[in-house]
Amino acid sequence: MPCISAWLHDVSTTAQVRMNKKVSLTVLGLVMVGVMATHVSWVKKDNGTVWVVDGREIDIQGQAKNSWVRWTRRCDQVAKLSAQDPAYQQAQELIKAYSPPHSQSAQLASVWTTGAWTVAETEFKQLLPAVVVIHTTDTGSAIVPHAIWSGFTLPWVAAPHIRRYLGAQAPGIPADLLDCFEPQSASFR
């Protein structure tokens, strides 16, 4: 009988250990949920919902959209212009002349182009930062009047909001130009 008694004792101890592990995992799960609930929440805002972690707002949807565009875009037909390029200089002159006197302080952060379309990101001394669409036709180049993004985007990831807005305001703009546009200005980070 000592063998049966030892076996029963081993079975009883094993069952207790298993039960304690189950209870421990359940308690751990509940504690984790409680801690997360005190540090993480969702807040509805004008442009959507943001995730708030310890008071810091994070645009999860914007980050996901931006990552998707980066993985799927094709930029072989899009060029990022340098300050020495005539199209870059033309974009700067068009922006400076658009709404003087404040627009004359325009400093371009980046200029992207494909075909007859250009997207220029600019900062000003007294105006909010802006992203401007320029279209070139047989009669010359001009800023597309309603295709101007101006202002800050925080807490939202800037690129998806700017791309969507400019695409809606300039229906003929190539999708690859919008997809390849990456805000460079500190104002949009």
N, C-alpha and C positions, 0 to 999 in steps of 0.2 A: 503493500500500500504506500510506502514512502514514495515510490515512483509516481503514482497517480497524484498524490498530494503536491509533489514538486511541480508536476505538469500543470495542475490546476492553478497553482500560485503563479507560474510563468504566463499562462493564458490571461489571468486576471491582471497582472502587471502590464502586459502588452496592450490589453484593452484600455487600461487607464492612460497609458502613454498616447495611444491613438486618439482617445477622447480629448486629452489635454491639448494635443496638436490641433484638433478641429476647433476647440474652444479658443485657443490662442490665435489661430488664423482668423476666426470670426471677429474676435475682439480687435485684432490688428486692422482688419478691413474697416470696421466701424470707426476706429480712431483716425484712420487715414481719411475717410469721408468727412469726419468732423473737422479735421485740420484743414482740408481743402476748402470746405465750406466757409471757414473763417478767413481764408486768404484769397479765394478766387470767386469771381462772380461775373455775370453778363449784364451789360447795361445797354439799353436801347437809346440810340441817338438819332438825329435827323437823317444821316446817311446810312443807317443800319445799326447793327449791334456790335459792340466791342467787348472783348474779354478783359476783365480787370484783375490783375494779379498784384496784391499788396498795394493798391492804389495806382498802379501803372496800367494805362490803357493800351491794349494790343489789338490791332486789326488783323485777326486771323484770316478772314476771308480775303482781304487785300493782299496779304502775304501769299496765300495760296494762288490767287489769280496771277500775281506777279511772277511767282515761280513757274507756273504753267506756261506763261508767255515766254519766259526765258528758255524753257526747254523746247518749245515748239516753233519759235519764230525762225524766219529765214532772212538774214540780213545781207546776203550777197549782192543785192541791188541797192542797198542803202549805204550812204557814206556819211561819216561824221567829219565835218569840215574843220579845218584849222583856220586860225586868224588870218593867215596869208591868202586864203582862197578868195577870189573875187565874189563868189556867191555869199560867203560869210560876211564880207564887208558890205555887200548890198543889203543883206538882211539887217545889219546893224544900222545902216543909214535909213532904211524904211521905218524901223522901230523908233529911231530918234526923232524922225519927222512926223510920227503918227499923232501925238498929242502933246505938243510943246506947251510950256517950257519944261515940265517935269520929265518928259520922255527923253530929253536930250542927255540925260545922265545914264542912259542905258549901257549896261555892261553885259555882254553875252556870256553865258555859262556854257552853252553848247548849241551847236547848229547841226541838224541832220537833214539830209536831202535824198530824194530819189525822183527822177524824171522832172516834172514841172512843179513838184511840191517840196516845200521846206518847212521844217519845224524849228523854231528858234526859242531857246530858253534864256530869259534875261532878268536882270535885277536892276533896280533903280535906287537912287538916293532917297527919294521921297514918296515913291509909289510902291505898291505891293509887287512881289515878284510875278512874272508872267511867262506864259508859254504861248507863242504866236504862230499861226499858220500863214505861210506866204504861198501864193499860187502865181505861176508864170504862164502868161498866154502870149499870143502874137503881139498884143499891144503893150506888153511889159509885165513887170512883177508888182504885185500889190498884196497887202495884208488882207486876209479874208476877215471882214468886219466882225462877224459874230463868233469866229473861231479863235478866240483869245481867252485863255484860262488865266485868271488873276487871283492871287490870294494864297493863303496857307492851307494845308490839308490835315495837319495833326488833329486827332490821333490816327487818321487814316493813312495808309500807304499811298503816296502821291501818284505814282505812275498809273495804276488802274483807273483812278478817277479822272485824271487828265486825259488819258487815251480815250476813254468812253465819251467824255464831253467833246473833245475835239472831233472825234469821229462823227458825232451827231450834228455838230455845227458845220462841218465841211464834208458833205456826203461823198464827194469824189476823191477824197484823200486816200492814197493807197494804204491798205491794212498793214503791209510790211513796214511802212514808215512809222506808223503809230506803234507797232509792236517793238520795233528796234529803238525807239526813243526811250532813253533812260535819263531821268532827271539827274543833273550833276550838281545843281545848286544846293548849298547847305540849307536854304529855305524850305526845301522839299524833303528833308531827311528827318 
